[in-house]
């Protein structure tokens, strides 16, 4: 007897051959779009493809795969002191949500996302911009996949990095301010490689202004418009669902009580080293007063994605586009949201190295400010030593995989994925 997936795939091919435009809501059968460009599409294996940045590539998920660079050379791990533009540091993980999701009718899965990816990188080689990686444009990589596969599902996450701001910069601003405040007094100079570091909590304007968010929205929408246009040109049967995923915050609205103070010192005064060490060990080195700004930032990223989805849905009325809101996907399991962090969290803790040694510093207890300065500067010089910080971990990507599975099968154009108090996940 034929499998459910085989039957569904056969049904989809029959509809395409008849050039019937109809929406099927069964899991894994996507909206019919343009007429097939090639009758041989039925012979191609189906594929789900991931495009975008670190929250899609699998940053933090570990076990990273080799990545083919712009010259066609497969790049495995090049060493901790290698240049960060190496294609390997796209950090494409087999543990990312694309590979965790239950996707009916999909035979192959291809991860083309790259940690640090920007809208620029969708249509242009990442290496052609500052701090880019030596990989081809993601649409060029997508065209190669389309030569051998019928692309039925695309997961894209884009907007957290752009020409105005990046997620990594936003995270480092808040963390560095907290560490500087914890280990030095306001009267002392903090000699990071980049100069003195402010010690006050972050506010939203430190992370992204309204003007920067507006510019990022335009950049992201333009890049995603190019994605839709390209898929219409290269997809074998003209049928594909595109899931626009936004971002989940690794930190809670407030910390669990045990992380509020240590040694009778909170984080609203100078030199709270014991508290600084405790929060670093737990994975959440940031002021409590910075948490609200961080959530405003992640909500702003969500608006970028939602706006792009709305604009492109109007421009491409026949396209099968779904907005996937994952801002509640880690509820109750963010770093320092419960006692026992980071072991019980769905996000990776901030972890640094003392030089590009490959050995992560798990504790800052007993370290003086000179050692702290040296450790922090390692992240500046060798970004790969800390770039996994504050991303989903392998368990987090399992949750996001359940979010993706729901978005792939829904009849809705917009869904939210929310983790409940008992750990269950709902998509709707």
Order of alpha helices (4+ residues) and beta strands (2+ residues): alpha-beta-alpha-beta-beta-alpha-beta-alpha-alpha-beta-alpha-alpha-alpha-beta-alpha-alpha-beta-beta-beta-alpha-alpha-beta-beta
